[in-house]
Amino acid sequence: MKNIMFGNSLMLLAIFLFMWCGFMKSMYVLMWIAIALILIGFIIAVVGYISKDKK
């Protein structure tokens, strides 16, 4: 359950970074970091969901 919550937190942080990049209009590095956070958060959430059923 903690993995799912951590993955969701990473994805929420990435959404915040996307919004901040939209306001600043020049933060391309933060945009790539946000994309990486979404991918990592999604993978962590899926792994946490799958491992939840095995316990």
PDB file with SEQRES, HELIX, SHEET and CRYST1 records, atoms N, CA, C and O in Angstrom:
SEQRES   1 A   55  MET LYS ASN ILE MET PHE GLY ASN SER LEU MET LEU LEU          
SEQRES   2 A   55  ALA ILE PHE LEU PHE MET TRP CYS GLY PHE MET LYS SER          
SEQRES   3 A   55  MET TYR VAL LEU MET TRP ILE ALA ILE ALA LEU ILE LEU          
SEQRES   4 A   55  ILE GLY PHE ILE ILE ALA VAL VAL GLY TYR ILE SER LYS          
SEQRES   5 A   55  ASP LYS LYS                                                  
HELIX    1 AA1 LYS A    2  MET A   24  1                                  23    
HELIX    2 AA2 TYR A   28  LYS A   54  1                                  27    
CRYST1    1.000    1.000    1.000  90.00  90.00  90.00 P 1           1          
ATOM      1  N   MET A   1       0.819  -1.195   0.000  1.00  0.00           N  
ATOM      2  CA  MET A   1       0.000   0.000   0.000  1.00  0.00           C  
ATOM      3  C   MET A   1       0.861   1.257   0.000  1.00  0.00           C  
ATOM      4  O   MET A   1       0.504   2.268  -0.604  1.00  0.00           O  
ATOM      5  N   LYS A   2       2.016   1.179   0.696  1.00  0.00           N  
ATOM      6  CA  LYS A   2       2.886   2.348   0.741  1.00  0.00           C  
ATOM      7  C   LYS A   2       3.476   2.655  -0.626  1.00  0.00           C  
ATOM      8  O   LYS A   2       3.681   3.820  -0.966  1.00  0.00           O  
ATOM      9  N   ASN A   3       3.753   1.606  -1.423  1.00  0.00           N  
ATOM     10  CA  ASN A   3       4.278   1.832  -2.771  1.00  0.00           C  
ATOM     11  C   ASN A   3       3.262   2.545  -3.644  1.00  0.00           C  
ATOM     12  O   ASN A   3       3.622   3.420  -4.433  1.00  0.00           O  
ATOM     13  N   ILE A   4       2.000   2.178  -3.508  1.00  0.00           N  
ATOM     14  CA  ILE A   4       0.952   2.817  -4.304  1.00  0.00           C  
ATOM     15  C   ILE A   4       0.847   4.290  -3.934  1.00  0.00           C  
ATOM     16  O   ILE A   4       0.749   5.150  -4.809  1.00  0.00           O  
ATOM     17  N   MET A   5       0.867   4.577  -2.636  1.00  0.00           N  
ATOM     18  CA  MET A   5       0.748   5.970  -2.194  1.00  0.00           C  
ATOM     19  C   MET A   5       1.973   6.779  -2.614  1.00  0.00           C  
ATOM     20  O   MET A   5       1.838   7.942  -2.995  1.00  0.00           O  
ATOM     21  N   PHE A   6       3.173   6.183  -2.552  1.00  0.00           N  
ATOM     22  CA  PHE A   6       4.382   6.886  -2.962  1.00  0.00           C  
ATOM     23  C   PHE A   6       4.364   7.162  -4.459  1.00  0.00           C  
ATOM     24  O   PHE A   6       4.756   8.245  -4.893  1.00  0.00           O  
ATOM     25  N   GLY A   7       3.913   6.197  -5.250  1.00  0.00           N  
ATOM     26  CA  GLY A   7       3.806   6.398  -6.696  1.00  0.00           C  
ATOM     27  C   GLY A   7       2.814   7.492  -7.040  1.00  0.00           C  
ATOM     28  O   GLY A   7       3.065   8.304  -7.930  1.00  0.00           O  
ATOM     29  N   ASN A   8       1.684   7.517  -6.338  1.00  0.00           N  
ATOM     30  CA  ASN A   8       0.698   8.569  -6.579  1.00  0.00           C  
ATOM     31  C   ASN A   8       1.239   9.932  -6.177  1.00  0.00           C  
ATOM     32  O   ASN A   8       0.947  10.931  -6.834  1.00  0.00           O  
ATOM     33  N   SER A   9       2.021   9.987  -5.111  1.00  0.00           N  
ATOM     34  CA  SER A   9       2.620  11.255  -4.690  1.00  0.00           C  
ATOM     35  C   SER A   9       3.603  11.769  -5.735  1.00  0.00           C  
ATOM     36  O   SER A   9       3.663  12.970  -6.000  1.00  0.00           O  
ATOM     37  N   LEU A  10       4.370  10.862  -6.327  1.00  0.00           N  
ATOM     38  CA  LEU A  10       5.294  11.281  -7.381  1.00  0.00           C  
ATOM     39  C   LEU A  10       4.543  11.836  -8.582  1.00  0.00           C  
ATOM     40  O   LEU A  10       4.967  12.821  -9.186  1.00  0.00           O  
ATOM     41  N   MET A  11       3.431  11.204  -8.925  1.00  0.00           N  
ATOM     42  CA  MET A  11       2.657  11.690 -10.067  1.00  0.00           C  
ATOM     43  C   MET A  11       2.010  13.038  -9.766  1.00  0.00           C  
ATOM     44  O   MET A  11       1.916  13.883 -10.656  1.00  0.00           O  
ATOM     45  N   LEU A  12       1.563  13.257  -8.531  1.00  0.00           N  
ATOM     46  CA  LEU A  12       1.021  14.567  -8.169  1.00  0.00           C  
ATOM     47  C   LEU A  12       2.100  15.641  -8.201  1.00  0.00           C  
ATOM     48  O   LEU A  12       1.838  16.767  -8.622  1.00  0.00           O  
ATOM     49  N   LEU A  13       3.299  15.309  -7.765  1.00  0.00           N  
ATOM     50  CA  LEU A  13       4.413  16.245  -7.852  1.00  0.00           C  
ATOM     51  C   LEU A  13       4.720  16.579  -9.307  1.00  0.00           C  
ATOM     52  O   LEU A  13       5.024  17.727  -9.632  1.00  0.00           O  
ATOM     53  N   ALA A  14       4.641  15.588 -10.177  1.00  0.00           N  
ATOM     54  CA  ALA A  14       4.882  15.822 -11.596  1.00  0.00           C  
ATOM     55  C   ALA A  14       3.820  16.738 -12.195  1.00  0.00           C  
ATOM     56  O   ALA A  14       4.138  17.590 -13.025  1.00  0.00           O  
ATOM     57  N   ILE A  15       2.573  16.575 -11.790  1.00  0.00           N  
ATOM     58  CA  ILE A  15       1.508  17.463 -12.280  1.00  0.00           C  
ATOM     59  C   ILE A  15       1.770  18.891 -11.831  1.00  0.00           C  
ATOM     60  O   ILE A  15       1.573  19.830 -12.602  1.00  0.00           O  
ATOM     61  N   PHE A  16       2.213  19.063 -10.585  1.00  0.00           N  
ATOM     62  CA  PHE A  16       2.566  20.393 -10.099  1.00  0.00           C  
ATOM     63  C   PHE A  16       3.703  20.994 -10.930  1.00  0.00           C  
ATOM     64  O   PHE A  16       3.662  22.175 -11.276  1.00  0.00           O  
ATOM     65  N   LEU A  17       4.721  20.183 -11.249  1.00  0.00           N  
ATOM     66  CA  LEU A  17       5.836  20.683 -12.053  1.00  0.00           C  
ATOM     67  C   LEU A  17       5.378  21.062 -13.458  1.00  0.00           C  
ATOM     68  O   LEU A  17       5.854  22.054 -14.011  1.00  0.00           O  
ATOM     69  N   PHE A  18       4.457  20.285 -14.049  1.00  0.00           N  
ATOM     70  CA  PHE A  18       3.909  20.640 -15.356  1.00  0.00           C  
ATOM     71  C   PHE A  18       3.197  21.986 -15.299  1.00  0.00           C  
ATOM     72  O   PHE A  18       3.364  22.818 -16.191  1.00  0.00           O  
ATOM     73  N   MET A  19       2.405  22.203 -14.254  1.00  0.00           N  
ATOM     74  CA  MET A  19       1.704  23.485 -14.127  1.00  0.00           C  
ATOM     75  C   MET A  19       2.699  24.625 -13.953  1.00  0.00           C  
ATOM     76  O   MET A  19       2.515  25.699 -14.526  1.00  0.00           O  
ATOM     77  N   TRP A  20       3.738  24.406 -13.179  1.00  0.00           N  
ATOM     78  CA  TRP A  20       4.749  25.443 -12.957  1.00  0.00           C  
ATOM     79  C   TRP A  20       5.495  25.757 -14.252  1.00  0.00           C  
ATOM     80  O   TRP A  20       5.810  26.915 -14.526  1.00  0.00           O  
ATOM     81  N   CYS A  21       5.779  24.718 -15.051  1.00  0.00           N  
ATOM     82  CA  CYS A  21       6.431  24.938 -16.347  1.00  0.00           C  
ATOM     83  C   CYS A  21       5.527  25.743 -17.269  1.00  0.00           C  
ATOM     84  O   CYS A  21       6.007  26.558 -18.057  1.00  0.00           O  
ATOM     85  N   GLY A  22       4.233  25.518 -17.175  1.00  0.00           N  
ATOM     86  CA  GLY A  22       3.301  26.286 -17.995  1.00  0.00           C  
ATOM     87  C   GLY A  22       3.279  27.751 -17.620  1.00  0.00           C  
ATOM     88  O   GLY A  22       3.133  28.609 -18.490  1.00  0.00           O  
ATOM     89  N   PHE A  23       3.422  28.053 -16.342  1.00  0.00           N  
ATOM     90  CA  PHE A  23       3.436  29.451 -15.916  1.00  0.00           C  
ATOM     91  C   PHE A  23       4.755  30.135 -16.256  1.00  0.00           C  
ATOM     92  O   PHE A  23       4.763  31.317 -16.601  1.00  0.00           O  
ATOM     93  N   MET A  24       5.867  29.415 -16.166  1.00  0.00           N  
ATOM     94  CA  MET A  24       7.184  30.015 -16.397  1.00  0.00           C  
ATOM     95  C   MET A  24       7.532  30.071 -17.888  1.00  0.00           C  
ATOM     96  O   MET A  24       8.261  30.966 -18.317  1.00  0.00           O  
ATOM     97  N   LYS A  25       7.024  29.137 -18.668  1.00  0.00           N  
ATOM     98  CA  LYS A  25       7.177  29.073 -20.122  1.00  0.00           C  
ATOM     99  C   LYS A  25       8.614  28.910 -20.601  1.00  0.00           C  
ATOM    100  O   LYS A  25       8.889  29.144 -21.778  1.00  0.00           O  
ATOM    101  N   SER A  26       9.527  28.521 -19.738  1.00  0.00           N  
ATOM    102  CA  SER A  26      10.898  28.321 -20.214  1.00  0.00           C  
ATOM    103  C   SER A  26      11.632  27.238 -19.436  1.00  0.00           C  
ATOM    104  O   SER A  26      12.853  27.127 -19.544  1.00  0.00           O  
ATOM    105  N   MET A  27      10.931  26.456 -18.671  1.00  0.00           N  
ATOM    106  CA  MET A  27      11.577  25.457 -17.832  1.00  0.00           C  
ATOM    107  C   MET A  27      11.516  24.081 -18.497  1.00  0.00           C  
ATOM    108  O   MET A  27      10.741  23.220 -18.079  1.00  0.00           O  
ATOM    109  N   TYR A  28      12.332  23.877 -19.528  1.00  0.00           N  
ATOM    110  CA  TYR A  28      12.302  22.606 -20.248  1.00  0.00           C  
ATOM    111  C   TYR A  28      12.897  21.471 -19.422  1.00  0.00           C  
ATOM    112  O   TYR A  28      12.472  20.322 -19.543  1.00  0.00           O  
ATOM    113  N   VAL A  29      13.879  21.789 -18.585  1.00  0.00           N  
ATOM    114  CA  VAL A  29      14.486  20.755 -17.744  1.00  0.00           C  
ATOM    115  C   VAL A  29      13.461  20.224 -16.744  1.00  0.00           C  
ATOM    116  O   VAL A  29      13.377  19.016 -16.523  1.00  0.00           O  
ATOM    117  N   LEU A  30      12.682  21.123 -16.140  1.00  0.00           N  
ATOM    118  CA  LEU A  30      11.648  20.685 -15.198  1.00  0.00           C  
ATOM    119  C   LEU A  30      10.571  19.859 -15.891  1.00  0.00           C  
ATOM    120  O   LEU A  30      10.001  18.947 -15.293  1.00  0.00           O  
ATOM    121  N   MET A  31      10.294  20.181 -17.154  1.00  0.00           N  
ATOM    122  CA  MET A  31       9.298  19.410 -17.886  1.00  0.00           C  
ATOM    123  C   MET A  31       9.775  17.965 -18.068  1.00  0.00           C  
ATOM    124  O   MET A  31       8.986  17.033 -17.913  1.00  0.00           O  
ATOM    125  N   TRP A  32      11.052  17.772 -18.393  1.00  0.00           N  
ATOM    126  CA  TRP A  32      11.580  16.416 -18.556  1.00  0.00           C  
ATOM    127  C   TRP A  32      11.641  15.693 -17.222  1.00  0.00           C  
ATOM    128  O   TRP A  32      11.423  14.483 -17.162  1.00  0.00           O  
ATOM    129  N   ILE A  33      11.938  16.422 -16.147  1.00  0.00           N  
ATOM    130  CA  ILE A  33      11.916  15.817 -14.814  1.00  0.00           C  
ATOM    131  C   ILE A  33      10.498  15.376 -14.466  1.00  0.00           C  
ATOM    132  O   ILE A  33      10.300  14.308 -13.887  1.00  0.00           O  
ATOM    133  N   ALA A  34       9.507  16.204 -14.821  1.00  0.00           N  
ATOM    134  CA  ALA A  34       8.110  15.857 -14.549  1.00  0.00           C  
ATOM    135  C   ALA A  34       7.691  14.614 -15.333  1.00  0.00           C  
ATOM    136  O   ALA A  34       6.975  13.760 -14.810  1.00  0.00           O  
ATOM    137  N   ILE A  35       8.132  14.515 -16.576  1.00  0.00           N  
ATOM    138  CA  ILE A  35       7.814  13.326 -17.375  1.00  0.00           C  
ATOM    139  C   ILE A  35       8.435  12.084 -16.745  1.00  0.00           C  
ATOM    140  O   ILE A  35       7.797  11.034 -16.670  1.00  0.00           O  
ATOM    141  N   ALA A  36       9.677  12.208 -16.295  1.00  0.00           N  
ATOM    142  CA  ALA A  36      10.341  11.077 -15.640  1.00  0.00           C  
ATOM    143  C   ALA A  36       9.624  10.700 -14.350  1.00  0.00           C  
ATOM    144  O   ALA A  36       9.477   9.515 -14.050  1.00  0.00           O  
ATOM    145  N   LEU A  37       9.173  11.698 -13.577  1.00  0.00           N  
ATOM    146  CA  LEU A  37       8.461  11.411 -12.330  1.00  0.00           C  
ATOM    147  C   LEU A  37       7.136  10.705 -12.589  1.00  0.00           C  
ATOM    148  O   LEU A  37       6.743   9.824 -11.826  1.00  0.00           O  
ATOM    149  N   ILE A  38       6.449  11.086 -13.658  1.00  0.00           N  
ATOM    150  CA  ILE A  38       5.187  10.415 -13.985  1.00  0.00           C  
ATOM    151  C   ILE A  38       5.452   8.947 -14.325  1.00  0.00           C  
ATOM    152  O   ILE A  38       4.738   8.057 -13.861  1.00  0.00           O  
ATOM    153  N   LEU A  39       6.474   8.703 -15.130  1.00  0.00           N  
ATOM    154  CA  LEU A  39       6.782   7.313 -15.495  1.00  0.00           C  
ATOM    155  C   LEU A  39       7.208   6.495 -14.278  1.00  0.00           C  
ATOM    156  O   LEU A  39       6.731   5.377 -14.080  1.00  0.00           O  
ATOM    157  N   ILE A  40       8.099   7.049 -13.468  1.00  0.00           N  
ATOM    158  CA  ILE A  40       8.567   6.332 -12.278  1.00  0.00           C  
ATOM    159  C   ILE A  40       7.418   6.110 -11.295  1.00  0.00           C  
ATOM    160  O   ILE A  40       7.276   5.021 -10.740  1.00  0.00           O  
ATOM    161  N   GLY A  41       6.600   7.141 -11.079  1.00  0.00           N  
ATOM    162  CA  GLY A  41       5.468   7.012 -10.163  1.00  0.00           C  
ATOM    163  C   GLY A  41       4.465   5.979 -10.625  1.00  0.00           C  
ATOM    164  O   GLY A  41       3.928   5.223  -9.815  1.00  0.00           O  
ATOM    165  N   PHE A  42       4.206   5.939 -11.930  1.00  0.00           N  
ATOM    166  CA  PHE A  42       3.266   4.957 -12.461  1.00  0.00           C  
ATOM    167  C   PHE A  42       3.807   3.544 -12.276  1.00  0.00           C  
ATOM    168  O   PHE A  42       3.067   2.638 -11.894  1.00  0.00           O  
ATOM    169  N   ILE A  43       5.089   3.358 -12.547  1.00  0.00           N  
ATOM    170  CA  ILE A  43       5.688   2.029 -12.388  1.00  0.00           C  
ATOM    171  C   ILE A  43       5.653   1.595 -10.927  1.00  0.00           C  
ATOM    172  O   ILE A  43       5.320   0.448 -10.629  1.00  0.00           O  
ATOM    173  N   ILE A  44       5.996   2.509 -10.010  1.00  0.00           N  
ATOM    174  CA  ILE A  44       5.974   2.168  -8.585  1.00  0.00           C  
ATOM    175  C   ILE A  44       4.553   1.834  -8.130  1.00  0.00           C  
ATOM    176  O   ILE A  44       4.353   0.896  -7.357  1.00  0.00           O  
ATOM    177  N   ALA A  45       3.570   2.595  -8.606  1.00  0.00           N  
ATOM    178  CA  ALA A  45       2.183   2.335  -8.213  1.00  0.00           C  
ATOM    179  C   ALA A  45       1.703   0.987  -8.747  1.00  0.00           C  
ATOM    180  O   ALA A  45       1.012   0.254  -8.039  1.00  0.00           O  
ATOM    181  N   VAL A  46       2.059   0.654  -9.974  1.00  0.00           N  
ATOM    182  CA  VAL A  46       1.641  -0.628 -10.550  1.00  0.00           C  
ATOM    183  C   VAL A  46       2.315  -1.788  -9.824  1.00  0.00           C  
ATOM    184  O   VAL A  46       1.667  -2.789  -9.519  1.00  0.00           O  
ATOM    185  N   VAL A  47       3.616  -1.658  -9.545  1.00  0.00           N  
ATOM    186  CA  VAL A  47       4.321  -2.716  -8.814  1.00  0.00           C  
ATOM    187  C   VAL A  47       3.726  -2.877  -7.415  1.00  0.00           C  
ATOM    188  O   VAL A  47       3.559  -3.999  -6.938  1.00  0.00           O  
ATOM    189  N   GLY A  48       3.409  -1.773  -6.763  1.00  0.00           N  
ATOM    190  CA  GLY A  48       2.789  -1.850  -5.443  1.00  0.00           C  
ATOM    191  C   GLY A  48       1.420  -2.498  -5.486  1.00  0.00           C  
ATOM    192  O   GLY A  48       1.053  -3.239  -4.575  1.00  0.00           O  
ATOM    193  N   TYR A  49       0.655  -2.223  -6.544  1.00  0.00           N  
ATOM    194  CA  TYR A  49      -0.673  -2.819  -6.675  1.00  0.00           C  
ATOM    195  C   TYR A  49      -0.568  -4.319  -6.926  1.00  0.00           C  
ATOM    196  O   TYR A  49      -1.346  -5.099  -6.376  1.00  0.00           O  
ATOM    197  N   ILE A  50       0.389  -4.723  -7.754  1.00  0.00           N  
ATOM    198  CA  ILE A  50       0.553  -6.149  -8.048  1.00  0.00           C  
ATOM    199  C   ILE A  50       1.058  -6.896  -6.819  1.00  0.00           C  
ATOM    200  O   ILE A  50       0.588  -7.994  -6.523  1.00  0.00           O  
ATOM    201  N   SER A  51       2.008  -6.309  -6.104  1.00  0.00           N  
ATOM    202  CA  SER A  51       2.552  -7.001  -4.931  1.00  0.00           C  
ATOM    203  C   SER A  51       1.563  -7.019  -3.770  1.00  0.00           C  
ATOM    204  O   SER A  51       1.700  -7.833  -2.857  1.00  0.00           O  
ATOM    205  N   LYS A  52       0.573  -6.137  -3.791  1.00  0.00           N  
ATOM    206  CA  LYS A  52      -0.453  -6.134  -2.743  1.00  0.00           C  
ATOM    207  C   LYS A  52      -1.272  -7.419  -2.791  1.00  0.00           C  
ATOM    208  O   LYS A  52      -1.660  -7.948  -1.749  1.00  0.00           O  
ATOM    209  N   ASP A  53      -1.536  -7.922  -3.989  1.00  0.00           N  
ATOM    210  CA  ASP A  53      -2.346  -9.128  -4.141  1.00  0.00           C  
ATOM    211  C   ASP A  53      -1.594 -10.390  -3.738  1.00  0.00           C  
ATOM    212  O   ASP A  53      -2.223 -11.388  -3.386  1.00  0.00           O  
ATOM    213  N   LYS A  54      -0.272 -10.371  -3.780  1.00  0.00           N  
ATOM    214  CA  LYS A  54       0.519 -11.563  -3.472  1.00  0.00           C  
ATOM    215  C   LYS A  54       0.681 -11.796  -1.979  1.00  0.00           C  
ATOM    216  O   LYS A  54       1.081 -12.889  -1.580  1.00  0.00           O  
ATOM    217  N   LYS A  55       0.389 -10.822  -1.151  1.00  0.00           N  
ATOM    218  CA  LYS A  55       0.586 -10.983   0.295  1.00  0.00           C  
ATOM    219  C   LYS A  55      -0.543 -11.686   0.944  1.00  0.00           C  
ATOM    220  O   LYS A  55      -0.524 -11.897   2.156  1.00  0.00           O  
TER     221      LYS A  55                                                      
END                                                                             
